[in-house]
Amino acid sequence: MSTEPTRFDTKIAVLLREDLETWQRLNVTAFLVSGLGTEAPEVMGAPYEDADGIPYQRMFRQPVLVFEGTKETLTNAHARVLSRSLPRAIFTSDLFATGNDGDNRAAVRAVGTGELDLVGVAVYGPRNAVDKVVKGAWMHP
């Protein structure tokens, strides 16, 4: 097995709004990345199996980089991800008040694109394009 780090041509990034509580950051990150594997199945690795032959679900084949930024940073990132037509997922502040998938979709559908109160954006695509989307954000501590 090689000890050299793998350099991927693609990148998975999650951008979180800086004012979220810890539990919100974790929840939003989990929801956001769950959407990327369905839109871009090539990002998924092979299933796992332990030495006893017990199978485990597939996971991303590459690291997920988590960033944070201001509300304005998220708004700008959202506009850039849309202009580049990259696979993406969003989480709005309204979703903290819903309790199920149907209500989540209805809450997003009720708000125009420019008025979404974004607290998280996930994106997958070519490394350079993703870097441009998250421009102005910083690595999550």
N, C-alpha and C positions, 0 to 999 in steps of 0.2 A: 504494500500500500504506500502510495506516495505521500511524502510529508510536505510537498510544495503546495501552497494555497492555490485553489482553483479560481481562475478569473473568468467569470461568466460574462457573456455578451449582453445578458439581460439583467434587469434589476427588479426586485420587489421592494416597494417603499410604502410605509404607512406614515401619514402626517397627522399629528394630533394637535388640537388647540391647547395652548400652554396653560389655560386656566382650569383644566379638568382635575377632578379628584382622582386619587390613585385607583379606586375601584372602577371609575369611569374609563380611565386610560386602558385598563386591562380589558374591560368589557368591549369597548369600542374597537380595540385592536383585534380581538378574537372575532367579532362580527365582520369587520372589514376584510380580513384575510380569507374568511370562509367563502367570500364571493369570487375571489380571483381564480381558484382552481377550476371552477365550473366554466368560466369564460375563456380561460387559457389553459386547457388541459396539459399542454406541453410543459407547464411549470411543475407538474406533479412528478415525483420520483416513483420508483417501484415500491410495492408493498414490502413491509418489514417482516422478519421472522426471527424468533430467538433460537438458541441452540437446542431447545426442546421441541421445535417445530410449531410453536404457537404463533399464529399470524397476527399482524397488526396493520392498521390502515396506512395507506400511502400518505406521505407528507411532501411539502415543497422540496424540490431538489436543490434549492439554493437558500442562502440566508435571507431573512426579512429585516430590512433596515428600518428602524423607527426614528422618526424625526418629530420635532414639535415646532410650533410657530404661533404667531398671533392670528387673530380672526382674519385680518387682512391678508396674511400669508396664505391661509387656507382658501380664501376667496380667489386670490391670484392663481394658486395651484390648480384649483378647480377649473378656472377658465383655460389654463394651459393644457390640462389633461383633456378637456373637451376639444380644444382646437387640434390636438394631435391624434384624436380618436383612439386613445390607448385603453386597454381593459382597465376598468376602474370600479370602485365601490365607494359609497358615501355613507356617512352617519350624521344625522342632524340632531340638534338638541331636542327636538320634538320626540325622538325615539326613546328618550329616558322616561317619558310618561306613558308609553304604550306597554302592553303586556304580551303581545303575540305578533306573529309574522304578518297576518292580514292587516292589523292596525298599523304596523310599521310601514307597510307599503302605502296605505291610505294617507298616512301622515306626510310622507314624501310627495305623493301625487297631489296633495292639496296646496303645495307651495310652488311658485314659479322658480325656474332655475336661478335667476338673479337674486331671489329673496331667500334662498335656502340658508338656514343658520347652521353652517357646517361646524362640526366638532371633530370630524375625522374624514380623511380621504386616503384610499389605498390605490396604488397604481402598479401596473406591471408592463414592462416593455423594454426596448433597447436601452442599454445603460445610459447613453448620452441624452436620450429623450426624457427618461425619468429624472435624471439630474436637473434638466431644465424645468421640469414640473415642480420639483421641490426647492427650487432656487429661493433663497431667503430664509429657509428653515435651518434649524440646527439639530444635531444628533440629540436624541432623547438621553437624559442622564442615566 
